[in-house]
Amino acid sequence: MKRGIIIRRIGAMVLLVVLTAVMGAVGCGTEDEGRTQETASPNTAADQPVIDVIEVGGGPAGVAVGDNGVWVARNRDDAVSRIDPELKRTVGAPIPVGDEPLSVAAGEGLIWVANAFDDTVTRIDPHSTEVVGYPIRVGDAPMSVAIGDDGVWVLNAADGTVTRLDASTGKVVSTSPRVIPRPVGNPDSAGMAVDDDSVWVASPSEGTVVRIDAQTNKPVGEPIRVGSGPTSVAARDGMVWVANTDDSTITRIDADTGKVVGPPVAFQGQPVAVEAGDGGAWVADIGGAIVWIDAESNQAEEPISLAGSPQSLVFGEGALWVADPINRTVTRIEP
């Protein structure tokens, strides 16, 4: 059942994943981990971004920027790797975590890892790189983890709930009621974001985003209708950005009113991940590109082409960090 969750989460990537599984690790062994290749963006614009491709191995599924480095969840190896942002390569040995780590977040002095197949969250000390305490039992198939002012939040895709953890103790504070449906035989997978007072959860099968009160851990109002197949959410500066994979659009929601702002942005490609920035948002196209959406014009700018299939991205240390599980790389982009 949980394998089906992973396939549903990455949607259009499923054929690529199958092909990669057939090919195995040909040319991608662990001896390549940590290597960096500098490349130039194939864009025609004069101000080319600086791009560094870092080999990490093991199917990087999630990436986070935090204390002492850039942290990468490697679901094929059940491990987390650390990238030194100055050296632009992995450092130290991979850190064993739970079964199928898909999401990683940095905050409150720790690195938090959601392990989808054993229903746990692992904590890592970013300086010693050692696992802290025992795995924290959460809901069924935790797919996303995020840090907020009121704790650590975990989206459990198979049972459609959100678990709130105490950041100091790691103990479960509360679990929300079901906020996303679970069709029989095909549990939803979805994205989640946290802002000052709310948790925003996307429901791909319903085409909606649910707002949860961060204090009560209960839904607020009616689900917000967005595009088809929303799979990634980001929140910043009073704006919530939603990547709708199935209809190739980007929706914006006013965080104060909970209402959609303007028409959806038409996206030339298939958006699978979004990261909010200053004055807009970065969107990852599964076909191999990163696109900036300007909030003022509500328009997409020229894409930055990549040789791969990005699945997740985060901004920090002056750059974008893009995880590509097919090529087993993290790409660093200085926009």
C-alpha angles and dihedrals in degrees: 000000000000093000085060089055091058092049091050092049096057094040108176091027093071096094091049091049092052092049091049091050090053092048091049118190098328107155091354105084125146090263087077095057114121097019116136126207120191114215138172121239112251090225118125094224117113095231098066117191119237111249127192121182113208120195111221104160127211103072106291105221104166136023135194136178117221147119114351098359151326113312124212127195109215109198097185093055098035088233145109123230129200123222120202103224092209097046090039093218140090116275130198128007122309111269114234114231134159133311115299104353106204106164136036132187133183124214148100089048095300144082113239122204127191112213108199102193101049097036096238144120120222123206122211129193103230094211102044090030088218126135113257118223125319126325112276114237111226134158132311114303105349105213104170137030127190138173123233139167091266099047143287118320127208125191112213105203101190097054096030096234137125121225122206117209129196104244093212100048103020090230123142110258098181145332121223125231115261107296100174125042125244114217112213110273094001114071115199121252118198149165128256138197134183129210134171098301109358144061115216118206126186121216109201098192093050098041091230144114120223121210117214124194107239092214099050099025089225130122118267119215125325124328111273114241112231131153132310118294103000107197107162134043133186130180132198140141095005095310130105118204122202127193110211105200101186099053097029097238139127120222127199123207126194103235093209098051100025089227128131113256117221127322120321117269112248108231123206097219137015114301114213104161138025133195120190117229141174105300097353146001140273116230127196117219114207089219090070113279144102118218131192116220112203111219096207097051095028087221135126117241128214112302126246104228121223132189097237148033112284117208105175139010142187135184122228144117088039095300147074116252114204124191118213113185094185096058092030092233143122114216120209114208126187100200 
